[in-house]
Amino acid sequence: MKNKIPAFSITIANDNVASGSAFYLLFDADGINESIGGIVYGNAKKNFDEHATSSVSPSVIAETTKTRPIKITGFNYQVQNSSDFSNNFEFLVGNIDGRQIRLPNVIQKARRNTQFDSTLLTIDEEIIIDSKTALFMSVTNGTTVTLTFFVEELI
């Protein structure tokens, strides 16, 4: 039987006003991507509950993926400035042999919502988020990013 959860959102507020961006590593319940990525992902904020808001904390969502992978059919990617779409954003799938598949967010294939909002992209991409899957992204200092994931089912 499928569990119906229509969607969940995570908003990350990088309230640091210094120049540059901060990196975030979402999901990655097993920590495998952080381990493979070494210093690059190791410097990312993993305990980002203090920076993110959601109806359920992001760390709880990640913990859930250890037993119930989440199949998403796409997501909305909302930024404050359209230039933020050029920031790092990629899904990572780690393997215990040290290999890592990197799935970059290709914004050119997104369904743009520019007639309504130039800071919103709708990405139609089927992705399974399990304990070995992570989302690595940068958020420009002083801005907010909201991701709304469209859930097909919990597997």
N, C-alpha and C positions, 0 to 999 in steps of 0.2 A: 504494500500500500504506500502510495506517495504521500509525503507530508507537504502540504501546500503552505508555502510562505511566499507571498507575492514579491517582496523586496525588502532589503535592509539598506540603510544609509550609514555612512561614516563621514564625519566632517573633521578635518584636521586644520587646526588654527596654528600657524607658525607665528606666534606673537613676538618673536624676537625682531627688533627693528634694525638690527645691524645689517650691513650689506651682505649679499650672497643668499644662499638657500640652505635649508636643512633637509637631510635625507631621512626617510622613514621606510621601515621594513614591516609591512603588514602581513598578517597570517604567519606562515613559517612556524607552525606549532612544534615541529621536531627540531628546529634550529639548524637544519641541514644547509639551507642557503646561506645563512650567516657564516657557517663554518667553511663552506666552499669559497665564498666571496672574500674571506679574509678581512683585511682592514677596510675595504670599500664598504661592505655591508656591516662590518663590525662597528663602524662609526655611525651607522644609521640608528635612529631612535626606535628601539623595539618596544620598550615599555611606554607606548605612546598614549595610553589611556589618559594621561594628564593633558595631552594635546588634542585629543579627539573626543567627539561626542557621538553617541549612538544610543538607540533605545536599549541595547545590550552592549556592554563594554567590548571593544575590539579584541581584548585578550580572551574574553569568554568565547567570542566567535571563533577565534583561532583554536582554542582548546576543543571546541565542538568538532572541528574538522579531524581530530584524531580518531574519532569513532564514526562520524557521519560526514563524508565529503559533501560539498555543496556544488550542485551543478547550476551555473549561471548561464543565461542566454544573452547577456549583454549588460551594459551599465551606462549610466549618465555620468559624465565627467564635467563638473562645474567648477570654474576658476573665477577669480576676481577680474583678471585682465586677460584678454585673448593671447597676449604674448606669453602667458604662463603655459600654454600648450606646448611650447618648445622645451619645457623642463623634462628631466629624466622621468620615465614612466615605463616600467616593463614588468611583466609577470615572469617569475623564475620557477623552474621545476628542478629540484635537486635530486640526486641519486646517491646512494651510499658508496658507489665506486668513485665519487668525486666529479662525475659529469654533471653539467647543468644546462638545461635548455632555457634559453632566454627568448621571451616572446614580447618584442617591443610593441608599444601602442602606436600604430600607424594611423595618425589622425587624418591622413588624406582619404582613408576609406570610411571614415565616420560619416554618419548622417548629420550634417550640420544643421543647426537650429538657428542660423543667423538671421532669418527673417523675424524671429522672435527674440533671440538672445545670442549675441556673438560670443558669450563666455560659456556656452553650454554645448557639449558634443554628446551625441548618443552613439555608443559603440555597439554594434551587433557582432558579438563574438561569443561562441560557446566555450566556456572554460570550466574545468573541474578544479575546485579549490579543496585540496586535501591537506594533510599534515606536512607534506613535502613541497607545497606550493606557497610562494610568497609574492607580494607585490612590492616592488622597490620603486620609490618615487621621491622627487625633490619638490619642496614647496618653498616658493620665494618668501623671504622674510617679510613679515608684516601682512601676509595674505592668508586666505582660507581656501581650502579645496574641499568640495563635497562629492563623494562617490555614492551613487545609488545603484546597487547591484540587483538585477532582476533574476529572481530565483525560479528555476524550473522545478527542482526537487532536491531533497536531501537523499543521498544515495545510501 
